[in-house]
């Protein structure tokens, strides 16, 4: 097995030797054939072997110039068949050249040349041997030329099929790798978005309530104690939400029992209570007919409201915020506005919160916009479909 592999590797590095190799048995056979007599063996006709070797020389470049090699070998074999019919039993070099042309060239050229060569070989053989064109010996030459062409096309088809199969496998592997990288990227963004929403919201409230407790510790211990209690509650809620978020990120489906407990629109009162305890007055208005929605839609709406209120509390210097939930026939419209002053100082935000809003809305097939209002304050508007499209479920959160 090792010898065979080494031999193949050596031939792959020596193209001319590989191309000329089929001519070796042709020369040996032709010399041996001249040594066979009617009743005994005799001295071979070495002159016939020399001519056979000369006719096989063009085969050394058959992979480089297949059509030219066919023409040269065919001309030589036909000349020998016409002028020295006893020297050529079959145009072997031409058959090898026809096979090479069919295996390396295009189908139309291969069959055109193959049929013409078969007709010429049959005609010259029949004329030089005073045979009929439809005689057995003449038809054998015709069949040999057609068979060489057909064999070459079969080999070419098999090679093309194997190359196509290898290409499909390579494409599938490359597509699989790209899909895996895409899913990893989406999951990283998804995790970052969830952690940002949970951590940023609760840390903002804890920071605000800690400031209140620090300010009132000496002048109003009771209210300072109340602020510390809110800090404790928010810290516990943050830990619970982080656990729920980790559980949510570990699942790929959208079943409520799998991802529970996750925030929903029914939890807005608790969310608003945390902000109000920090001094922000929040009102909620519901239009249309509120109804249960897909957990992913409800989670998206809740996170958008949460991020909008967090930004309002951190950056807008606002005292009031209004939430509007408008249940339409096909869309849920979520709008959060505040009364922040146009010149209010901004905190050192990263912009990830707004980006997360857009990504969440788009992930469930909706849209989101955010920007300052002409009359002052800031406004976030999101339109979410009431029914989640199945194709968007994996990235819904």
PEDALIN-V284531 format. One record per helix or strand. SS is the DSSP state (H for helix, E for strand). FROM is the first residue (numbers start at 0). LEN is the number of residues. Records with the same first field share a line. If there is no record, write none. Layout:
SS = FROM-LEN + FROM-LEN
//
This chain:
H = 1-12 + 14-20 + 45-16 + 65-18 + 91-13 + 106-22 + 135-81 + 220-29 + 255-4 + 264-12 + 294-21 + 351-12 + 389-6
E = 35-1 + 40-1 + 280-8 + 319-8 + 330-8 + 366-6 + 377-8
//
